[in-house]
């Protein structure tokens, strides 16, 4: 799922550096489903002219962030440096991983953690057991927050004005026939999530995908991340997800929260 905007249209501020925005758009053109791209594909996915895409790719290649052959371009492991400082300072993946592994063993399901980035969630930790989505999920994978259990857990505690601003930016597409796209219904659901402290989403991101999510909190009580358990409609009922998996998920979120108080 690609959500790249035209960098040229992102801001009219005098402080906005268009060339930097375009360079980042070129990097973000690559993902788990598109590890190698031709020049024309990079141009299309980044929303910039081919000539500009070529200059950015060659610059990134010179700096060691991109490699190329005669036909295609691909990122190198050096791009991990760009996010390493953030993840190290966050301490979240390292703190959460043992808890996620335990939860996955207890439930027999895939378990993940994500943070909010604009109107999307970004995966920062994951313990997969089986592939239950048509797209591969890896660290750094992004999905629209409004259609995911983790996204709703992350959106729910935001101040109302900030939450409305995020929802106004979101495309609110009907990703399945179950996706909530009405802003009023979504606000009401986020209020429920805020009050109950967890979210369950059934088939709104992808048909047959069910997940429950809960918040992980910082020392000051603000939400730092969300953790979830994902399963499929063919294997688990909503009642089992709520009655069996959700209590373990809430215990895990509380244990991670407790650990973060000492980080």
N, C-alpha and C positions, 0 to 999 in steps of 0.2 A: 504494500500500500504506500504509494508515494504522494507526498504532500508538499512538493516543491513549488514555491511561489517565484514569480519573476523578481529577481533581486532589484531590478531597476525601478520597480514600483513600490518598494517596501517603505521608503521614507523620503520626505522632501527636506528633512532637517539639514542644516549646514554642517552638522557634525557627522552626518552619515557618509561613510566611505563606500561608494558603490563597488569599487574594484575588490575590496575585501569581501563584501557580500557575495559577489559573483564567484570569487575563489572558493568560499565556503559552500556555495551552491554546487559547484563542480564536485567537491568532496562528497557532499550528501547525495549526489546522483547515484553513487554506488551503494548497494545494500546486499543483504543476504541472498535475495532473489536475482540480483544483477551484479555479481562480483566482477565481471568483465564487460566493458562497453566499448563500442566503436565511437569515433569522434562525433558522428551525427547523433548517436544515442545520448551521449553526454550533453550535447547541445540542446536536444529536445527536453531531456529530463531536468536540466538545470535552468532552462528557459532563457538561454542566451545565444547569440549568434555563433555559428561554427568557428569563425575566425577568432572570436574571443575565447571560446572553449579551448581551441588549440593552444593559444598563448598561456592560458592558465594551466593546462595539462603539462605543457613543456616546462613551465616554471616549477610545478610540483614534482615533476620527474627529476629536474636538476637538484631540487632540495631533498630528494629521496623519499617522497611520500607517494609517488606513483611510479609504476613500471609499465613498459609498453613493448609490444612486438610489432610486426608489420600490420596487424589487423585490429588489435584491441588494446585498451588501457585497463589497468587494475591498480587498486591501492596496495601499498606495502604495509608490513607490520608497523612501520614507523608512525603511521597515523595514530596509533594507540597513545603516543606521547601527548597528543592534543587533549586527550581526556584524562590522562593519568593523574595530573595534579588535582583535578576536581574530585575524582574518585578517591584519591588518597586522603584528601582533606575531609571528605564526607565520612569516611570510615564505615559507611553502610554495608557495602558488599562483604567485606571481611567479617564484620560483626554478625551479619544475617546468615551467611552461608551455612554454618553448622545447624542453625535452627531450621532453615529451609530443608536441609537434607533429612533431618529428623522427621519433620512434618510429611515429607514425601514418602518416607518409609512407613509412617503410621497410616497414611491414607492410600498409598499405592498409586498416587496421582502426581501429575506435574505441578510444581510449585514455583512461583516467580515473585520478584519484587520489582517495583518501578517507582520512578519519581515523575513529577509533573514538569513539563517543558512547554510553556505556552498553552495551546489547546490540545496537546498530545501527551501521552505517557511514553517514557523511555525506560526500557528494561535495563536494570543494573545488576541483577542476580537471577539465576534460574537453575532449577533441578528438573530436567525433563525425564519422563518415564516412557512416553510414547508420543508419536506425532498425531495431534488431534486437530490441527489446522492445515489448510491447504498451503499456507505460507510458512516458511521456517522462522522460528523465533530464536534470536541470539541476543547477547548483550548489545545494547544499542538499538534494537528494534523499536520502532515507534508505531503507535496506534492512536486513533482519535479518542480523547479522554471520555467524551460524552457517551460512547457506545461500549465502554468496558467497565468491569466491576472496580478495578483499581483506579481508573480515571474518576469514577464517581466518588470513591472514598477520598481522593485527593482534591476534587472540586468542592465537595460538600462543606468543609470547614472554612473556605475562603470567605472574606467579607463580601457581603451581597453585591456591592458595586464592582469589585474585582471579578467575582464569579460571573456577573452579567457581561462584563467586558470580554472575558474569555469565551463565553458562549456566543457572543455576537460575532467573534472572529471565526468560530468553528463553521465548517461547511454544512454540518448537520445533514449529511446524506443518508438515505435509507440503504444501509449496507445489506440488510436482509428485510424480509417482510415483517420482522418483529422490532426493528430499530425504532427507538423513540426519537422522533425528529421535531415534535412540537415543543417549543421553548417552555410553555406553561407547564406541561406535564413533566418535563425534565426538571424544572425548578422544584416542583412538588416532590419528585422522587429524591432529589438531592437533599431536601429538607428532612425527608424520612431517614435517609442515610445518615445525616448529621445527628439526628436524635437517637437512632438505634446503634450507631457505631460500626456498621458493616453494610456491605452491598452484595446483592446477588443479581447477576445478569444472565438471562436465558436466551441464547440464540440471536442477540442483537448485533454482535460483531461478525459472526459467521454462523450459518445454520448448524444446529446441533451442538454448538459449543456452550457449555454452562460453566460459570465460575462464581466463586465467592471471594470477597476481598475484605481486608480489615486494615486500619491505619497503624503505623508505627510512629511513635511520638518522640520528640527531642526532650531534653531535660526541662525546657520551659513549657512543655505541653503542646507545642505546635506540631503539626503533622510533618514528618520528615519523608515518609515513603509509604507505600502500600504493599501488602503481601497478598497473594491469592493462591487458591487451589482451583485447578481447571479440570473438567471432566467432559464427557460427551453424553448426549441425550440417549444414545443407544446403550450406554453402560450404566448410567446412574439416573435415578429420579431426582426431581427437585427436592423432594422430602428427604432423601438420603443425603443430598448435598447440605441441606440446612440442618438436619438433625445429627448427622454423623461427622461430617467434615468441618462444618462451621465452628463447633465448640473447640476442636483441636486448633483450628486456624486462629481463633481469638486467644487461645492460650499461648500460641507461638508469637503472635503480635505483642502480647503483654510481656513475654520473656525477652524479646528483642528490645522493647522499650526500656525494660529494666537494665539491660546491658548497656544501652546508649547513655544512660545516666552516668556511667563510669568511664565513658570514652572522652 
